[in-house]
Amino acid sequence: MRSTIVGPAGSRSAVTAAVASVLALIPAVPHVLFDAASGGFTAFRVSDAAAGTLVGLALSLQLLAAYSGLRGRRPGHMGVLALSLAWVVDAVVGHYGAFIPGGFRAGMGDRVAVWGVLLLQGLAAMSALSALRASRRTSFSGTGSYGA
């Protein structure tokens, strides 16, 4: 039996969730840095140090959840789902101007970043939900990844 990164409960939806979640960091990281540089966190009365710590923690958790989900672990799927939904809510609520023509502060590059985060994290959330459902079905039949 050959060894892979995807665990026994790793499904196509688990792989899609993990890959989309990690790929979404490509537009997200520069956008978050731009938000920090333009004083985006001061509106919430959060210091730069606290904002950097929170963002770093969230990104680390996202990578760990993606890896755990690839291994077929339910907590990994739950983590990808929760963090992806948080990114989607932030993209829609906090950056609604990106969806209105001429309504966004930083031009097309920043607008593309918000759309990229929204679409990729939305895909990650839907795939993680599918992977959660699949892992629940397999965990009761004794073929899940716990104890493997």
Number of C-alpha atoms within 10 A of each C-alpha: 3 3 6 10 12 17 18 18 24 22 20 14 22 34 23 21 32 31 19 24 29 21 16 24 20 13 19 22 16 13 19 19 14 14 15 16 11 11 14 16 17 13 8 9 10 13 14 15 9 12 18 16 12 12 15 13 11 13 17 12 16 23 19 16 27 31 22 24 30 29 22 27 24 26 14 26 31 20 21 34 29 17 20 27 18 14 22 21 14 15 23 15 10 11 17 13 16 22 14 10 7 11 13 15 11 13 11 12 11 19 20 14 22 26 20 19 27 23 16 24 30 23 22 31 29 19 25 31 20 19 30 23 13 19 24 14 13 15 14 9 9 10 14 21 17 12 6 8
